[in-house]
């Protein structure tokens, strides 16, 4: 028996060496948009330095998940050894087309082993293909070592959508684009990674995010409830006709996906508490990149056969009026003529009509004022042009009506509006004009005031000695001394400010626990009455405020990264630092997390007290 064992051990290396290493890949070759599936790379040898392909055209929702197995068998006296190592990636298709998965590689006994590249065809999700629903595992290939701990989030659980208010408009007609995020899972860290170019459109962002907080609502789609966040709302006005395409918007976010944990729990009574999904032990943060679809807007040209001569591109539904502050005045006195356009449409783009003034009136460039507000129909408001006019000659003058033309897309017709006709009576001023004076119009830029000789200056002149040198004078030394004193005072002020800052940091450190205790007490009161919003606000302020005061971090620099770095510098244990960061994250995810709201609030409250107590002992 001993001889057989020795012989077996001597021959094992020969069996292993004789086995040829191969790297194979298995995956679906055809999927639909939004479907999840697995790509599994398998090698029949021990290798290292595994290099995966880029997976262009797909979103990696999990992986690599590696596993290995080894077995010995003896058949008819012949011993064989089998080794299998697998690397599994969970992918999701997000756009249609045919995409090539390149070669993966790894090193086996110094030699590089590669897999064969292959193509995956992604079909559109038109309802004729079976797409896995949220939480199911049908999107993964069966019989390929599926890992039940893989995070799963489908295109039906989380997607980005652009909603145009209309798809057929005229040139110059405004429309509203609303970008919405639909989700059935908790998300955070939203960031726009790519903005549309809006080629051929004038745009104005009218988003109302309340200082950064996205407005959330609920909508039902095919009987399923979604939490909807309005990412952005934009008014676009096409500037040319034809079929204009709107590029997709892309955002990056983190989806918090609950993974199943089939491991046996320990006998620790606190293990149930800390393994709860709410406290992040079985929660996986999955980075997702979402994009809207490309939409095409049909832009029609304005009717050319009805276009008035004075039309300047105003499109919408407007009112037009004029105002004048006085109609009777003297020469060289000023009056103001105001033209006002108001209504709904491209108010910021329209050109104000220009009145015609008599050549004896001096006219200054108008003051243009625009006031807008956002309505359900788009942008509305008013545009005002104020002309300051000075008559230079006496007499009776008439201001002809001003015509304003616009195109109304609702009726498909042009409309012409006119201002009032004003009669201006100008009396001669008291000796301010001279016979034979010439007054040209404003365009020529010539003003002859009837007097070419000015009065000689009177009074006692102020004389001073010429070529008086400043350098070396008394004033020079006074200024030099003042600058030196100012420099000394500045150094003292900076020193005092630094001392005050250090004292402030020390005071914050001493009062950190007291302040946190007060906020936790308020949070406990909101917990008793089940006021979720105020409870999570107080808990977040208690944890953030405590760690900022204790570590001396300024509010402007406060983030997860700065907290982790500061706690590391203070030699805080890594597990306590991670628990603190996870609990801060949970304040953001808690209101969206599944489960009883009262239970989540109670768990978070006790967890916060426990963490502050542990941190106080270390810090």
C-alpha positions in Angstrom: 0.0 0.0 0.0 2.8 2.4 0.8 4.5 1.7 -2.5 1.3 2.5 -4.4 0.9 5.8 -2.6 4.5 6.8 -3.4 4.0 5.8 -7.1 0.8 7.8 -7.3 2.4 11.0 -5.9 5.3 10.6 -8.3 3.1 10.3 -11.4 0.7 13.2 -10.5 3.0 15.9 -11.9 3.4 13.9 -15.1 -0.4 13.7 -15.5 -0.8 17.4 -14.9 2.0 18.3 -17.3 0.6 16.1 -20.0 -2.7 17.8 -20.0 -3.1 20.5 -22.7 -4.5 23.8 -21.4 -7.5 25.3 -23.3 -9.6 28.4 -22.6 -13.2 28.1 -23.8 -16.2 30.5 -23.6 -19.9 29.9 -23.5 -22.7 32.4 -23.8 -25.9 33.2 -25.6 -25.4 34.3 -29.2 -28.7 36.2 -29.5 -30.3 38.4 -26.8 -32.8 41.3 -26.7 -32.3 44.9 -25.4 -32.6 44.9 -21.6 -31.9 41.1 -21.3 -29.4 39.9 -18.7 -27.1 36.9 -19.5 -23.8 35.3 -18.5 -20.5 34.9 -20.3 -18.5 32.1 -18.8 -14.8 31.5 -19.5 -13.5 28.1 -18.5 -9.9 26.8 -18.4 -8.9 23.2 -17.7 -5.7 24.1 -15.9 -4.3 26.3 -13.1 -3.6 29.7 -14.5 -3.0 33.3 -13.5 -3.3 36.9 -14.8 -6.7 36.4 -16.3 -7.5 39.3 -18.8 -11.2 39.7 -19.8 -12.3 41.4 -23.1 -13.8 44.9 -23.1 -17.5 43.9 -23.6 -18.2 46.9 -25.8 -21.9 47.4 -26.3 -22.9 45.8 -23.0 -23.2 46.8 -19.4 -21.3 44.7 -16.9 -23.7 44.3 -14.0 -21.5 41.8 -12.1 -18.3 39.9 -12.2 -15.9 38.4 -12.5 -17.2 35.6 -10.3 -14.5 32.9 -10.2 -14.7 29.3 -9.1 -12.4 26.3 -9.3 -12.7 22.5 -8.9 -10.3 19.6 -9.0 -11.0 15.9 -9.1 -9.1 12.6 -9.4 -10.5 9.4 -11.0 -9.2 5.9 -11.6 -10.6 3.8 -14.4 -9.2 0.3 -15.1 -6.1 1.1 -13.1 -5.5 4.4 -15.0 -5.4 7.6 -12.9 -6.7 10.9 -14.3 -6.8 14.4 -12.8 -9.3 17.0 -13.9 -8.9 20.8 -13.1 -11.6 23.4 -14.0 -11.4 27.1 -13.3 -14.3 29.4 -14.4 -14.6 33.2 -14.7 -18.2 34.4 -15.0 -19.5 37.9 -16.0 -23.1 39.1 -15.8 -23.9 41.3 -18.8 -26.9 43.3 -19.9 -27.7 44.5 -23.4 -28.7 48.1 -23.7 -28.8 48.8 -27.5 -29.5 46.8 -30.6 -26.9 45.6 -33.1 -24.2 43.0 -33.5 -21.3 43.2 -31.1 -18.0 41.2 -31.0 -16.7 39.8 -27.7 -12.9 39.7 -28.0 -10.5 37.1 -26.8 -9.9 36.5 -23.1 -6.5 35.3 -22.0 -4.5 34.0 -19.0 -1.1 32.5 -18.4 -0.6 28.8 -17.8 2.9 27.6 -16.9 4.4 30.6 -18.6 2.4 30.2 -21.8 -0.4 32.5 -22.8 -3.7 30.8 -23.5 -6.6 32.7 -25.3 -10.2 32.0 -26.1 -11.9 32.5 -29.5 -13.7 35.7 -30.1 -17.4 35.5 -30.9 -20.4 37.7 -31.9 -23.6 38.4 -30.0 -26.6 39.8 -31.8 -28.9 42.1 -29.8 -32.5 42.4 -31.1 -34.9 45.2 -30.3 -37.3 44.6 -27.4 -40.6 44.8 -29.4 -42.5 42.4 -27.1 -42.1 39.4 -29.4 -39.0 38.1 -27.5 -39.0 36.8 -24.0 -37.2 39.3 -21.8 -36.6 38.4 -18.1 -38.6 40.3 -15.6 -37.1 42.0 -12.5 -35.7 39.6 -10.0 -35.9 36.5 -12.2 -32.9 34.5 -13.3 -34.2 33.6 -16.7 -31.8 36.1 -18.3 -28.8 33.9 -17.4 -27.7 30.8 -19.3 -28.8 27.7 -17.5 -26.3 24.9 -16.8 -23.3 27.2 -16.7 -22.6 27.4 -13.0 -25.1 30.3 -12.3 -24.1 32.2 -9.2 -27.2 33.1 -7.2 -25.3 36.0 -5.5 -25.0 37.8 -8.9 -26.6 41.3 -8.8 -29.6 41.4 -11.1 -31.2 44.6 -12.5 -32.9 44.6 -15.8 -33.8 47.3 -18.3 -37.4 47.1 -17.0 -36.3 47.8 -13.4 -34.3 50.9 -14.2 -34.4 53.0 -17.3 -34.1 56.6 -18.6 -36.7 58.1 -20.9 -37.1 61.4 -22.8 -40.7 62.6 -23.3 -41.3 65.4 -26.0 -44.3 67.6 -25.6 -44.9 67.2 -29.4 -43.1 65.6 -32.3 -44.3 67.9 -35.1 -43.6 71.6 -34.9 -42.9 74.7 -37.1 -39.6 76.4 -37.4 -39.4 78.7 -34.3 -42.1 76.9 -32.4 -41.1 75.9 -28.9 -41.5 72.4 -27.4 -40.6 70.8 -24.1 -38.3 67.8 -23.6 -38.6 66.1 -20.2 -36.0 63.6 -19.1 -37.2 61.1 -16.5 -35.6 58.3 -14.6 -37.9 55.3 -13.9 -36.8 52.9 -11.2 -38.1 50.0 -9.0 -34.8 49.8 -7.1 -33.0 52.3 -4.8 -30.5 54.5 -6.7 -28.0 57.2 -5.8 -25.1 59.3 -7.1 -26.9 60.4 -10.2 -24.5 62.1 -12.7 -25.1 63.2 -16.2 -22.3 61.7 -18.3 -23.4 63.0 -21.7 -25.6 65.9 -22.7 -27.4 66.0 -26.1 -25.9 68.4 -28.6 -29.3 69.8 -29.7 -27.9 70.5 -33.2 -30.3 72.9 -35.0 -32.2 73.9 -31.8 -32.1 76.9 -29.5 -32.4 75.6 -25.9 -33.2 76.8 -22.4 -33.0 74.7 -19.3 -36.1 75.1 -17.2 -35.4 72.3 -14.6 -36.7 72.9 -11.1 -34.6 70.7 -8.9 -35.2 72.6 -5.6 -31.5 73.2 -5.0 -30.4 69.7 -6.0 -33.2 67.5 -4.7 -34.9 65.7 -7.6 -38.7 65.9 -7.6 -40.1 62.4 -7.3 -43.5 61.0 -8.3 -45.1 57.6 -8.8 -46.3 56.2 -12.1 -47.8 52.9 -13.2 -46.6 51.2 -16.4 -48.3 48.0 -17.5 -49.7 47.6 -13.9 -46.3 48.0 -12.2 -45.5 51.0 -10.0 -42.3 53.0 -10.7 -40.6 55.8 -8.7 -40.0 58.6 -11.2 -37.4 61.3 -10.9 -37.4 64.3 -13.3 -33.7 64.6 -14.3 -34.1 67.6 -16.6 -36.6 69.7 -18.5 -35.5 71.7 -21.5 -37.3 74.0 -23.9 -36.1 73.6 -27.5 -36.9 75.8 -30.4 -35.9 74.4 -33.9 -34.0 76.9 -36.1 -34.4 75.0 -39.4 -36.9 72.7 -41.2 -36.6 69.0 -41.8 -36.3 65.8 -39.8 -34.0 66.9 -36.8 -32.7 64.2 -34.5 -32.1 64.7 -30.8 -29.1 62.8 -29.5 -29.4 60.6 -26.4 -28.7 61.8 -22.9 -26.6 59.4 -20.8 -26.4 59.3 -17.0 -24.4 57.2 -14.5 -25.9 56.1 -11.2 -25.5 53.4 -8.6 -28.3 50.9 -8.1 -28.5 49.1 -4.8 -29.4 45.5 -5.5 -30.2 43.0 -2.9 -28.3 39.7 -3.4 -29.4 36.4 -1.9 -27.1 35.0 0.8 -27.3 31.3 1.2 -24.4 31.0 3.6 -25.2 29.6 7.0 -25.5 32.3 9.7 -23.3 32.1 12.8 -24.6 31.7 16.4 -23.8 35.3 17.2 -27.1 37.0 18.2 -26.0 40.2 16.6 -25.3 38.5 13.2 -29.0 38.7 12.3 -29.0 42.5 12.9 -25.8 43.2 10.9 -26.7 40.8 8.1 -30.0 42.6 7.5 -30.0 43.9 3.9 -30.8 47.4 5.2 -27.3 47.5 6.7 -25.6 46.7 3.4 -24.2 43.2 4.3 -26.3 41.6 1.5 -26.6 44.7 -0.7 -24.5 45.1 -3.8 -23.9 48.6 -5.3 -24.0 48.2 -9.1 -22.9 51.1 -11.3 -25.3 51.6 -14.2 -25.0 53.7 -17.3 -28.4 54.6 -18.8 -29.2 56.4 -22.1 -32.4 57.7 -23.7 -33.4 56.6 -27.2 -32.8 58.9 -30.2 -35.9 60.7 -31.2 -36.7 62.6 -34.5 -38.6 65.8 -34.6 -40.5 66.7 -37.8 -39.9 70.5 -38.3 -42.2 72.2 -40.8 -41.3 75.4 -42.7 -43.4 78.5 -42.1 -45.9 79.2 -45.0 -44.0 81.4 -47.5 -47.0 82.5 -49.6 -48.7 84.4 -46.6 -45.6 85.8 -45.0 -45.8 89.6 -44.4 -43.0 91.9 -45.4 -42.3 93.0 -41.8 -42.2 89.4 -40.4 -39.0 88.9 -38.2 -39.4 85.3 -37.0 -41.8 85.7 -34.0 -43.6 82.3 -33.5 -46.3 81.9 -30.8 -49.4 83.7 -29.6 -48.6 87.3 -28.7 -50.2 90.7 -27.8 -48.7 94.0 -28.8 -49.1 97.5 -27.4 -47.3 100.9 -27.0 -47.1 103.5 -24.3 -45.9 107.1 -24.2 -45.2 109.2 -21.1 -46.0 112.6 -22.6 -47.3 114.1 -25.9 -46.8 117.9 -25.1 -43.3 119.2 -24.3 -40.7 121.8 -25.3 -37.7 121.5 -27.5 -34.7 119.6 -26.0 -37.0 117.9 -23.5 -37.2 114.1 -23.6 -40.1 111.7 -23.8 -40.2 107.9 -23.7 -41.9 105.6 -26.2 -42.3 102.0 -25.0 -43.2 99.1 -27.2 -44.4 95.9 -25.4 -44.8 92.4 -26.8 -46.3 89.7 -24.4 -47.6 86.2 -24.7 -46.4 82.6 -25.2 -43.7 81.6 -27.7 -40.0 82.3 -28.5 -40.1 85.5 -26.5 -36.3 85.6 -26.0 -35.6 85.2 -29.7 -38.0 87.6 -31.3 -36.9 91.0 -32.7 -38.8 94.1 -31.6 -40.3 96.2 -34.3 -38.6 99.6 -34.9 -40.7 102.8 -35.0 -40.2 105.6 -37.5 -39.4 109.0 -36.0 -39.4 112.4 -37.6 -35.9 113.6 -38.7 -36.1 116.5 -36.1 -36.2 114.0 -33.3 -33.0 112.7 -31.7 -33.4 109.0 -30.8 -31.2 107.0 -28.5 -30.7 103.3 -28.8 -33.6 101.4 -27.1 -33.3 99.7 -23.8 -34.5 96.1 -24.2 -35.9 94.3 -21.2 -37.1 90.6 -21.3 -39.2 89.0 -18.5 -40.0 85.3 -18.8 -41.7 82.6 -16.8 -42.3 78.9 -17.4 -45.8 77.5 -17.9 -47.3 74.2 -19.0 -47.3 75.4 -22.6 -43.6 76.5 -22.4 -41.9 79.8 -22.1 -44.1 83.0 -21.8 -43.5 86.5 -20.7 -42.9 89.9 -22.2 -40.3 91.9 -24.1 -40.1 95.7 -23.8 -38.2 98.3 -25.9 -37.9 101.8 -24.4 -36.9 104.6 -26.8 -35.6 107.9 -25.3 -36.5 110.7 -27.8 -35.6 114.4 -27.7 -37.3 116.8 -30.2 -35.0 119.5 -31.4 -37.5 121.7 -33.3 -40.9 123.1 -32.3 -44.0 122.1 -34.2 -46.7 119.4 -34.4 -45.5 115.9 -35.2 -47.2 112.5 -35.7 -45.8 109.1 -34.7 -47.1 106.5 -37.2 -48.3 103.2 -35.8 -45.8 100.4 -35.5 -46.7 97.0 -36.9 -45.7 93.7 -35.3 -46.2 90.4 -37.2 -46.1 86.9 -35.8 -47.0 83.4 -36.8 -49.4 81.4 -34.7 -48.7 77.7 -34.9 -52.1 76.8 -33.3 -54.0 78.3 -36.3 -51.2 78.0 -38.9 -51.7 81.7 -39.9 -49.8 85.0 -39.6 -51.2 87.8 -37.5 -50.5 91.6 -37.7 -50.9 93.9 -34.7 -50.5 97.7 -34.6 -49.6 100.2 -31.9 -51.4 103.5 -31.4 -50.9 106.7 -33.4 -49.5 109.6 -31.3 -49.7 113.3 -32.0 -46.7 115.2 -30.5 -46.9 118.9 -29.8 -43.5 120.6 -29.3 -43.2 124.2 -28.2 -40.1 126.3 -28.5 -37.8 126.2 -25.5 -36.3 129.2 -23.7 -33.5 130.3 -26.0 -32.1 126.8 -26.4 -32.3 126.7 -30.2 -30.8 129.2 -32.7 -31.9 130.2 -36.1 -30.1 128.3 -38.9 -29.3 125.3 -36.6 -29.0 122.0 -38.3 -30.1 118.8 -36.5 -29.4 115.5 -38.3 -31.0 112.2 -37.6 -29.6 109.7 -35.1 -28.2 107.5 -37.8 -25.8 110.2 -39.1 -24.5 110.9 -35.6 -24.2 114.7 -36.1 -25.5 117.2 -33.5 -25.1 121.0 -34.2 -26.3 122.9 -31.1 -26.4 126.4 -32.7 -23.4 127.7 -30.8 -19.7 127.3 -31.8 -18.1 129.6 -29.1 -18.1 128.6 -25.4 -18.0 131.2 -22.6 -14.6 131.9 -21.1 -13.9 130.3 -17.8 -14.2 132.7 -14.8 -13.0 132.5 -11.2 -9.6 132.2 -9.6 -7.4 129.6 -11.3 -5.5 126.9 -9.4 -1.9 127.0 -10.3 0.9 124.6 -9.3 4.6 124.3 -9.8 5.6 122.2 -12.7 8.1 119.2 -12.6 7.7 118.5 -8.8 9.3 115.1 -8.1 7.3 112.7 -6.0 10.3 110.4 -5.1 12.0 111.6 -1.9 9.1 113.9 -0.9 7.4 113.9 2.5 4.3 112.2 0.9 6.6 109.5 -0.5 7.9 108.6 3.0 4.5 108.8 4.6 3.0 106.3 2.1 6.0 104.0 2.5 5.6 104.0 6.3 1.9 103.3 5.9 2.5 100.3 3.6 5.0 98.9 6.2 2.5 99.2 9.0 -0.2 97.7 6.9 2.0 94.7 6.2 2.7 94.2 9.9 -1.0 94.4 10.7 -1.8 91.9 8.0 0.7 89.4 9.5 -0.9 89.8 12.9 -4.4 89.4 11.5 -3.4 86.2 9.7 -1.8 84.8 12.9 -4.9 85.6 14.9 -7.2 84.0 12.3 -5.1 80.8 12.4 -5.2 80.7 16.2 -9.0 81.2 16.1 -9.4 78.5 13.5 -7.4 76.0 15.7 -9.5 77.0 18.7 -12.6 76.5 16.7 -11.5 73.0 15.6 -10.7 72.2 19.3 -14.1 73.5 20.4 -15.9 71.5 17.7 -14.0 68.4 18.8 -15.1 68.8 22.4 -18.7 69.5 21.6 -19.1 66.9 18.9 -20.6 64.2 21.2 -22.9 66.7 22.9 -24.2 68.0 19.6 -24.7 64.5 18.1 -26.6 63.5 21.3 -29.0 66.4 20.9 -29.7 65.5 17.2 -30.2 61.8 18.1 -32.7 62.9 20.7 -34.6 64.8 18.1 -34.4 61.8 15.8 -35.8 59.6 18.6 -38.8 62.0 18.8 -39.4 61.7 15.1 -39.0 57.9 15.4 -41.8 57.7 17.9 -44.3 59.6 15.7 -43.0 57.8 12.5 -42.0 61.0 10.7 -39.6 59.5 8.2 -38.4 62.6 6.4 -37.4 64.5 9.6 -36.0 61.3 11.2 -33.6 60.6 8.3 -32.6 64.3 8.1 -31.7 64.4 11.9 -29.9 61.0 11.7 -27.9 62.2 8.7 -27.0 65.5 10.4 -26.1 63.7 13.6 -23.7 61.3 11.8 -22.2 63.8 9.4 -22.0 66.5 12.1 -20.3 64.2 14.6 -17.6 63.0 12.3 -17.0 66.5 10.8 -16.6 68.1 14.3 -14.6 65.2 15.6 -12.1 65.1 12.7 -12.1 68.8 12.1 -13.3 68.6 8.5 -14.8 71.7 6.9 -18.4 71.4 5.6 -17.2 72.3 2.1 -14.8 69.3 2.0 -17.2 66.8 3.7 -17.6 63.6 1.6 -17.3 59.8 1.9 -13.7 59.9 0.7 -12.5 62.7 3.1 -14.2 60.9 6.0 -12.5 57.6 5.1 -9.1 59.3 4.7 -9.4 61.3 8.0 -10.5 58.2 10.0 -7.5 56.3 8.5 -5.2 59.1 9.6 -6.6 58.8 13.1 -5.9 55.1 13.1 -9.5 54.1 13.3 -10.0 50.4 12.6 -11.0 49.6 9.0 -14.1 47.7 10.0 -15.4 50.6 12.1 -14.6 53.1 9.2 -16.5 50.8 6.7 -19.5 50.5 9.1 -19.6 54.3 9.4 -19.5 54.8 5.7 -22.2 52.1 5.1 -24.5 53.7 7.7 -24.1 57.1 6.1 -25.0 55.5 2.7 -28.1 53.9 4.3 -29.5 57.3 5.3 -29.8 58.0 1.7 -31.1 54.6 0.6 -33.4 54.0 3.6 -36.6 55.6 2.4 -36.4 53.5 -0.8 -35.3 50.3 0.8 -37.9 47.4 1.0 -39.3 46.5 4.4 -41.1 48.1 7.3 -40.5 51.8 7.6 -40.7 51.7 11.4 -38.3 48.7 11.6 -35.8 50.5 9.3 -35.9 53.7 11.3 -35.4 51.8 14.6 -32.5 49.8 13.2 -30.8 52.9 11.8 -31.3 54.7 15.1 -29.6 52.0 17.2 -26.9 51.5 14.7 -26.1 55.3 14.8 -25.8 55.2 18.6 -23.6 52.2 18.5 -21.2 53.7 15.9 -20.9 57.0 17.7 -20.1 55.2 20.9 -17.4 53.1 19.2 -15.9 56.1 17.5 -15.9 58.1 20.7 -13.7 55.4 22.4 -11.2 55.4 19.5 -11.1 59.1 18.8 
